[in-house]
Structures are given as structure tokens and as C-alpha cells.
């Protein structure tokens, strides 16, 4: 227990360091922590998830079945067999125990078992082509020929000499009969040789085309892919634990592995293959857990700090906001600065003597309230309440506005100047270029609006950047002098 007490004491010491208290004034008034041993198990039930697909041909494989109903029956049988196969059971346990949580604390958690996935196949004669692998060509309807695309099925084409006019210009207004078409205006089609049809381009003159449903195989393979997953549910023995302790373990069981020492126990053996034993419905992993849990009271001068100690790392929980009492004088100074009372710089200097308050002021100067709150609570996991930290951040923001008025005004002036410089530069130098390459007035106007918005955004950024940088320098001077 001494090791746990030292770990817990170190957490309290770290919380108060730099906050005006001598760590030698911290003592342990009470440390009543006991290690509670109890047994637990993770119950694993196997479930299957299926997807189906179809491919052309008769795909081979060891799991081929005569019908869809036979596939469903086989899936059910195989799933039941998995939990009764000692080798498979050990593989599944190994997968669970290789996880960081070792399966402890899981609640209806699905864990994929890809090594157990399997495909089940049925063969079926293609219904689209009736097993022939080919279909009548849709374009030529099985005739193997199509209308000639040159003459459009007429057998003749417009005479290229007279252009279909039947005569040619002989000059001086006279016309002579076209000798090529003999005055008919049309000549024999050179592509179909007057047959009016040509071999079908879709089927290459065969009259049939490959069945796309079976990929020209005449058979289709229906593949049922089965993905196996274990549904893990953690249970522990409530009956042999005090009611309040069982309720607490139930609340923290999702990360119980972080708090308790976990020992893997030998589970009841699964039935060997061929043995006449009852069929197993699930796989179990048994654990022996040891959870240190209890209460402690730390004392800093006249201030008592009652806490709960949880787990092998002696994590402190349910601690009161003791830091707020320790730094109460600094909070009073920060409140005076926020209200603009008296010498604001002196008030901030007094508040900054406390590490926690100085962190709050710095975070408030650099971040938005929500981010500042996250940072402070992460840096100070003990001794502060979130509600009061939010109030302190608001105070810090108010105090900062009193001391950075001048930097903010200078920043705004610089930002405005920068924005105006960009706008003037655009309209004097860039706008003529834009108008020359974008004759459309609407597009040019849109670019102008974009330039103005960009200038305003840049000005705002520059103003804020200057104000934040100046505020940090002011705080640095205040706290370095303190």
C-alpha cells in the first residue's frame, strides 16, 4: 500500500506546486485502500454477416452446395461447430487477448475474425441464355447482317460526279447528261455491292453474341461470403462484492483494464472433437482481477482533502476543488483586475504568483475560451471545477482588455492601413489587368469583391496578431517582475 500512497501523494503535490504552498506542508492523514479480488469473464458469441455476389462460370472451391437453402444450413452448422472446435476456440481467444484491453470491460462489442471468413458457392445454369452461353444478336436479330450504313439499305448511292443532279455543266448555259450515272443520279453502292446489307458490326456477322449474364459460360456461380465476428460481453461476479463496490466497478468497467491487475484464468475446457459432450453456445475467457480501491484524506495545513483512490496507478477521483481555496487570494486579485479596480497591473502581478492562475491568464491571452478551458483542465486534472475555471477565464479576458487597450487600437490601425493598401493596390494596378483578361463585367466585379474581402480579412488577421503579440509581451513583463 505504501507504493500506492506515494503515487497518490505525488499527484496532490504536483497539483499544488507553484501555488504558494510549501510541499512539506502536505501530509497523509488517512489512507484506507484495500485490494478487492474478484473473478470475471468475457462471453463471446459468434455471429455471421453475409454478402452475395454472382460471377460467370462454374467457380471451383471446397464449399460448393446444390442450393441456396443448403448454403444457409451449412452456414448455421459451421457457426455452431466453430465454438466446439478446440483449435478454433484457442485462435479466437488469442485474437481477443492480443487486444490492448484483453477483452476486459467490453459490452456487446463486435470484433472481426477475418481468419474464419468463408465463401459458400452454388452453381446454376444461366437463365438468360438457357445454358447456351450465347444470345441472338440484339442489333441484327440473329440475321448476321445489317442495313448498309453507306446507302442506308438502298443498294445505290448518290452519283459523286453530278451530285445526283443527273447532268453536268457543259458551259454557256448548256447541260450534258452525266455519263457516270447515265442520267440516273445514282450509282451502285461500293460498300454493299448493291446487296443493300453488310455483315453486322455488333456480332461480326455471326448472328449471336456472348451472354453478358454468365460471361459466355452458360453457368453462373452464386457466392455467399460469410464474415465471422465475435460479440464480446464482459461480466463480473456481483454477488461476492459489496453493493456500492459492484456499482462502482460497473461504472468504470469500460476502462477497468487500466485500473485493475488482470490475470487470465484457465477456462473450463471445450469438448474435444468426437467426444459426446453438450454443445457449447459461446466461448468464455475467464479473468482474475485485483482492484485497489478506497479512500484517503490529505492535509495541507488546516485544509483537508478527502479523495477516492482507484486502481493500480492510485488514480485520484472525486477530489474537491481544493486548489480554489489555496489560490483564493490570487482569485481575489484577478477579480479586482477584471473589474478595473485600482492598479490592474499590480493585481495581475499578484494573481500571477500562483502557477494555476498565471496559466489561466496566458491561455486566455492566446486562445478562445473553449480552447483555454480544455488546456487548463488538461494541465490541472485535480483541484479545479470546470464551472469555476470558466469564470476565471472570463475574469482573465476582462482584465486583459483593460491592459491591452492601446495595443488593440494600434493593431486596428495597422490592420486598417494594411487593408486599405491592398484595396488601393488592386484598383490602381491590378484591376486594369483583370478587366483586360476578363471582358465580362460581372466576372471582373466578382474579382473586385473578392479582393476587398481578402483585404479586410488580412487586415483583421494583422490587427489580432499584433494585439496578441503585444499582450504576451505585456504579460511577460508583468510576471517576470513578480
SULWO-V534247 format. One record per residue. N is the residue number from 1. SS is DSSP state (~ for helix, > for strand, _ for the rest). PSI is psi in radians with two decimals (* if undefined). D_FIRST is the distance of its C-alpha to the first C-alpha in Angstrom with 1 decimal. Layout:
[[N/SS/PSI/D_FIRST] [N/SS/PSI/D_FIRST]]
This chain:
[[1/_/-0.43/0.0] [2/~/-0.64/3.8] [3/~/-0.78/5.4] [4/~/-0.69/5.2] [5/~/-0.71/6.2] [6/~/-0.69/8.7] [7/~/-0.78/10.0] [8/~/-0.74/10.7] [9/~/-0.63/12.2] [10/~/-0.62/14.3] [11/~/-0.75/15.7] [12/~/-0.73/16.9] [13/~/-0.78/18.3] [14/~/-0.61/20.1] [15/~/-0.62/21.6] [16/~/-0.18/23.1] [17/_/2.35/24.3] [18/_/0.18/28.1] [19/_/0.55/28.4] [20/_/0.26/29.6] [21/_/2.38/26.4] [22/_/2.19/25.1] [23/~/-0.33/21.5] [24/~/-0.28/21.2] [25/~/-0.05/21.8] [26/>/2.32/18.5] [27/>/2.78/15.9] [28/>/1.96/12.9] [29/>/-0.55/14.5] [30/>/2.39/12.2] [31/>/1.58/8.7] [32/>/1.51/9.1] [33/>/2.27/7.3] [34/>/2.61/8.2] [35/>/2.04/9.1] [36/>/2.12/12.9] [37/>/2.34/15.1] [38/>/2.84/18.7] [39/>/2.69/21.7] [40/>/2.94/23.9] [41/>/2.69/27.1] [42/>/2.12/29.2] [43/>/2.15/32.8] [44/>/2.02/35.4] [45/>/2.44/39.0] [46/>/2.37/41.6] [47/>/2.70/44.2] [48/>/2.57/47.2] [49/>/2.21/48.8] [50/>/2.55/52.4] [51/>/2.56/54.8] [52/>/2.59/58.5] [53/>/2.82/61.0] [54/>/2.35/64.5] [55/>/2.66/66.1] [56/>/2.60/69.6] [57/_/3.06/70.5] [58/_/1.64/69.0] [59/_/2.36/65.6] [60/_/3.07/64.5] [61/_/2.91/61.2] [62/_/-0.37/59.8] [63/_/1.27/59.0] [64/>/2.31/62.5] [65/>/2.72/63.4] [66/_/-0.35/66.7] [67/_/2.92/65.7] [68/~/-0.65/63.1] [69/~/-0.62/62.4] [70/~/-0.61/61.7] [71/~/-0.84/59.2] [72/~/-0.68/57.3] [73/~/-0.71/57.3] [74/~/-0.68/56.0] [75/~/-0.79/53.2] [76/~/-0.77/52.0] [77/~/-0.78/52.4] [78/~/-0.66/50.6] [79/~/-0.73/47.7] [80/~/-0.59/47.2] [81/~/-0.51/47.6] [82/~/-0.75/44.8] [83/_/-0.10/42.0] [84/_/0.10/43.6] [85/_/1.96/44.0] [86/~/-0.68/41.2] [87/~/-0.80/41.7] [88/~/-0.71/41.7] [89/~/-0.76/38.6] [90/~/-0.64/36.6] [91/~/-0.74/38.0] [92/~/-0.76/36.9] [93/~/-0.75/33.4] [94/~/-0.66/33.2] [95/~/-0.76/34.3] [96/~/-0.75/31.6] [97/~/-0.27/28.8] [98/_/-0.23/30.1] [99/_/2.75/29.3] [100/_/-0.60/26.3] [101/_/-0.13/25.0] [102/_/0.34/26.0] [103/_/-0.02/27.6] [104/_/2.28/24.5] [105/_/0.07/25.3] [106/_/2.53/29.0] [107/>/1.86/31.5] [108/>/0.77/35.1] [109/>/2.24/34.7] [110/>/2.19/37.7] [111/>/2.00/37.0] [112/>/2.51/40.3] [113/_/1.30/41.0] [114/~/-0.45/44.0] [115/~/-0.27/44.4] [116/~/0.00/45.6] [117/_/2.61/48.1] [118/>/2.60/51.7] [119/>/2.39/55.3] [120/>/2.28/57.7] [121/>/2.42/61.4] [122/>/2.50/64.6] [123/>/2.49/68.1] [124/>/2.35/70.9] [125/>/2.38/74.4] [126/_/2.17/74.9] [127/_/-0.43/76.3] [128/_/-0.76/77.6] [129/_/0.07/79.9] [130/_/0.57/80.2] [131/_/0.06/79.0] [132/_/-0.25/81.8] [133/_/-0.25/79.4] [134/>/2.78/82.1] [135/>/2.73/83.5] [136/>/2.36/86.8] [137/_/2.24/86.8] [138/_/-0.43/86.2] [139/_/-0.78/88.4] [140/_/-0.02/91.5] [141/_/0.59/90.9] [142/_/-0.04/91.5] [143/_/-0.24/94.9] [144/_/-0.04/93.5] [145/>/2.79/95.5] [146/>/2.75/95.2] [147/>/2.44/97.8] [148/_/2.18/98.7] [149/_/-0.29/96.7] [150/_/-0.83/99.6] [151/_/0.03/102.4] [152/_/0.68/100.3] [153/_/0.23/102.0] [154/_/-0.36/105.6] [155/_/-0.28/106.6] [156/>/2.78/108.2] [157/>/2.76/106.9] [158/>/2.35/108.4] [159/_/2.16/111.0] [160/_/-0.29/109.4] [161/_/-0.87/112.9] [162/_/-0.05/114.2] [163/_/0.42/110.8] [164/_/0.04/112.3] [165/_/-0.20/115.2] [166/_/-0.16/117.7] [167/>/2.91/119.7] [168/>/2.69/119.3] [169/>/2.11/120.8] [170/>/-0.03/124.0] [171/>/2.76/124.6] [172/_/0.53/127.1] [173/_/0.02/125.8] [174/>/2.59/126.6] [175/>/2.40/124.2] [176/>/2.56/124.4] [177/>/2.32/123.0] [178/_/2.11/119.8] [179/_/-0.37/120.7] [180/_/-0.74/117.2] [181/_/0.07/116.7] [182/_/0.65/120.5] [183/_/0.20/120.0] [184/_/-0.43/117.4] [185/_/-0.13/114.5] [186/>/2.67/112.1] [187/>/2.92/111.7] [188/>/2.40/110.1] [189/_/2.16/106.2] [190/_/-0.26/105.3] [191/_/-0.77/101.8] [192/_/-0.04/102.7] [193/_/0.76/106.4] [194/_/0.10/107.6] [195/_/-0.18/105.4] [196/_/-0.18/103.5] [197/>/2.80/100.2] [198/>/2.87/97.8] [199/>/2.44/95.0] [200/_/2.22/91.9] [201/_/-0.48/89.4] [202/_/-0.68/86.5] [203/_/0.15/87.1] [204/_/0.60/89.2] [205/_/0.28/92.2] [206/_/-0.42/90.5] [207/_/-0.13/90.5] [208/>/2.77/86.9] [209/>/2.77/83.4] [210/>/2.41/80.0] [211/_/2.09/78.1] [212/_/-0.43/75.1] [213/_/-0.68/73.2] [214/_/0.13/72.9] [215/_/0.62/73.4] [216/_/0.37/76.7] [217/_/-0.37/75.2] [218/_/-0.25/76.5] [219/>/2.68/73.1] [220/>/2.55/69.8] [221/>/2.13/66.3] [222/>/2.05/63.9] [223/>/2.11/60.3] [224/>/1.89/57.4] [225/>/2.20/54.2] [226/>/2.12/51.1] [227/>/2.21/47.6] [228/>/2.37/44.8] [229/>/2.59/41.5] [230/>/2.28/38.5] [231/>/1.95/37.3] [232/>/2.32/33.6] [233/>/2.10/32.0] [234/>/2.38/28.3] [235/>/2.58/27.6] [236/>/2.87/24.6] [237/_/1.74/24.6] [238/_/-0.54/24.8] [239/_/-0.60/26.0] [240/_/0.32/22.9] [241/_/2.58/20.7] [242/_/2.57/21.0] [243/~/-0.79/23.7] [244/~/-0.61/21.9] [245/~/-0.75/19.0] [246/~/-0.69/21.8] [247/~/-0.68/23.6] [248/~/-0.76/20.8] [249/~/-0.67/20.2] [250/~/-0.64/24.0] [251/~/-0.55/24.0] [252/~/0.17/21.6] [253/~/-0.38/22.7] [254/~/-0.44/25.0] [255/~/0.59/22.1] [256/~/-0.53/19.5] [257/~/-0.45/19.6] [258/~/-0.43/18.0] [259/~/-0.58/14.9] [260/_/2.64/14.5] [261/>/2.20/14.5] [262/>/2.25/18.1] [263/>/2.29/19.8] [264/>/2.13/23.6] [265/>/2.77/25.0] [266/_/2.07/28.5] [267/_/2.75/30.7] [268/_/2.35/33.7] [269/_/2.49/36.4] [270/_/2.64/39.1] [271/_/2.39/42.6] [272/_/2.69/44.5] [273/_/2.37/47.7] [274/_/-0.27/50.6] [275/_/2.52/48.7] [276/_/1.43/49.8] [277/_/2.77/46.5] [278/_/2.50/45.8] [279/_/2.36/45.6] [280/_/2.51/42.2] [281/_/-0.28/42.0] [282/_/2.94/38.7] [283/>/2.46/36.2] [284/>/2.50/32.6] [285/>/2.11/29.4] [286/>/2.48/26.7] [287/>/2.63/22.9] [288/>/2.16/19.8] [289/>/2.49/17.0] [290/>/2.03/13.3] [291/>/1.90/12.3] [292/>/2.30/9.0] [293/>/2.39/10.8] [294/>/-2.82/11.0] [295/>/2.66/12.3] [296/>/2.73/11.8] [297/>/2.11/14.7] [298/>/2.63/15.5] [299/>/2.27/18.6] [300/>/1.78/21.4] [301/_/-1.98/24.0] [302/_/0.07/25.2] [303/>/2.06/23.8] [304/>/2.42/20.9] [305/>/1.65/19.1] [306/>/2.34/17.6] [307/>/2.91/15.8] [308/>/2.38/14.4] [309/>/2.19/11.2] [310/>/2.20/12.3] [311/_/3.08/11.5] [312/_/-0.31/10.1] [313/_/0.20/11.3] [314/_/0.82/9.8] [315/>/2.32/13.5] [316/>/2.23/14.6] [317/>/2.86/17.4] [318/_/0.55/19.9] [319/_/2.43/19.8] [320/_/2.88/23.0] [321/_/1.14/25.5] [322/~/-0.50/24.3] [323/~/-0.59/26.0] [324/~/-0.52/29.3] [325/~/-0.67/29.1] [326/~/-0.64/28.1] [327/_/0.39/31.1] [328/~/-0.64/33.4] [329/~/-0.68/36.0] [330/~/-0.66/36.2] [331/~/-0.68/36.6] [332/~/-0.70/39.5] [333/~/-0.70/41.1] [334/~/-0.65/40.8] [335/~/-0.72/42.4] [336/~/-0.70/45.3] [337/~/-0.71/45.8] [338/~/-0.59/45.9] [339/_/-0.02/48.5] [340/_/0.46/50.6] [341/_/2.26/50.4] [342/_/-2.57/51.3] [343/_/1.77/50.4] [344/~/-0.71/48.4] [345/~/-0.74/47.6] [346/~/-0.70/46.1] [347/~/-0.77/44.1] [348/~/-0.65/42.6] [349/~/-0.69/42.0] [350/~/-0.75/40.0] [351/~/-0.65/38.0] [352/_/-0.15/37.4] [353/_/-0.30/35.5] [354/_/2.11/32.5] [355/~/-0.78/31.1] [356/~/-0.76/30.5] [357/~/-0.64/34.0] [358/~/-0.67/35.6] [359/~/-0.71/34.0] [360/~/-0.73/35.5] [361/~/-0.78/38.9] [362/~/-0.77/39.0] [363/~/-0.66/38.0] [364/~/-0.54/40.6] [365/~/-0.41/43.2] [366/~/-0.32/42.7] [367/_/2.84/41.8] [368/_/2.76/42.9] [369/~/-0.77/40.8] [370/~/-0.74/39.1] [371/~/-0.67/38.1] [372/~/-0.73/37.0] [373/~/-0.78/34.7] [374/~/-0.76/33.2] [375/~/-0.82/32.6] [376/~/-0.74/31.1] [377/~/-0.52/28.7] [378/~/-0.67/27.6] [379/~/-0.44/27.1] [380/_/1.29/25.3] [381/_/-0.25/23.0] [382/_/2.54/21.5] [383/_/-0.03/23.4] [384/_/2.49/26.9] [385/_/2.49/28.8] [386/~/-0.66/31.2] [387/~/-0.77/34.1] [388/~/-0.55/33.9] [389/~/-0.68/33.5] [390/~/-0.72/36.8] [391/~/-0.73/38.4] [392/~/-0.63/37.3] [393/~/-0.70/38.8] [394/~/-0.71/42.0] [395/~/-0.79/42.2] [396/~/-0.75/41.7] [397/~/-0.77/44.5] [398/~/-0.74/46.8] [399/~/-0.70/46.2] [400/~/-0.58/46.8] [401/~/-0.44/50.1] [402/~/-0.62/51.3] [403/~/-0.23/50.7] [404/_/0.46/51.9] [405/~/-0.87/55.2] [406/~/-0.82/57.3] [407/~/-0.64/55.4] [408/~/-0.72/55.7] [409/~/-0.73/59.4] [410/~/-0.73/60.0] [411/~/-0.76/58.0] [412/~/-0.71/60.1] [413/~/-0.75/63.3] [414/~/-0.72/62.2] [415/~/-0.79/61.3] [416/~/-0.76/64.7] [417/~/-0.72/66.5] [418/~/-0.75/64.9] [419/~/-0.79/65.6] [420/~/-0.66/69.3] [421/~/-0.77/69.7] [422/~/-0.75/68.6] [423/~/-0.80/70.9] [424/~/-0.73/73.8] [425/~/-0.67/73.3] [426/~/-0.89/73.3] [427/~/-0.41/76.5] [428/~/-0.56/78.4] [429/~/-0.71/77.5] [430/~/-0.57/75.8] [431/~/-0.77/77.5] [432/~/-0.65/80.9] [433/~/-0.76/79.3] [434/~/-0.77/77.5] [435/~/-0.51/80.7] [436/~/-0.57/82.6] [437/~/-0.18/80.3] [438/_/1.47/79.7] [439/_/-0.37/83.0] [440/_/2.05/81.5] [441/~/-0.60/81.1] [442/~/-0.74/78.2] [443/~/-0.75/76.1] [444/~/-0.72/76.9] [445/~/-0.68/76.0] [446/~/-0.70/72.7] [447/~/-0.66/71.9] [448/~/-0.75/72.8] [449/~/-0.73/70.4] [450/~/-0.72/67.6] [451/~/-0.71/68.4] [452/~/-0.80/68.2] [453/~/-0.70/64.8] [454/~/-0.73/63.5] [455/~/-0.75/64.7] [456/~/-0.73/63.1] [457/~/-0.73/59.8] [458/~/-0.71/59.9] [459/~/-0.73/60.8] [460/~/-0.75/57.9] [461/~/-0.81/55.5] [462/~/-0.72/56.9] [463/~/-0.82/56.8] [464/~/-0.70/53.1] [465/~/-0.76/52.2] [466/~/-0.79/54.0] [467/~/-0.73/52.5] [468/~/-0.75/48.9] [469/~/-0.75/49.4] [470/~/-0.69/51.1] [471/~/-0.71/48.3] [472/~/-0.69/45.6] [473/~/-0.69/47.7] [474/~/-0.80/48.1] [475/~/-0.68/44.3] [476/~/-0.75/43.8] [477/~/-0.72/46.3] [478/~/-0.88/44.8] [479/~/-0.48/41.2] [480/~/-0.53/42.2] [481/~/-0.36/44.1] [482/_/*/41.2]]
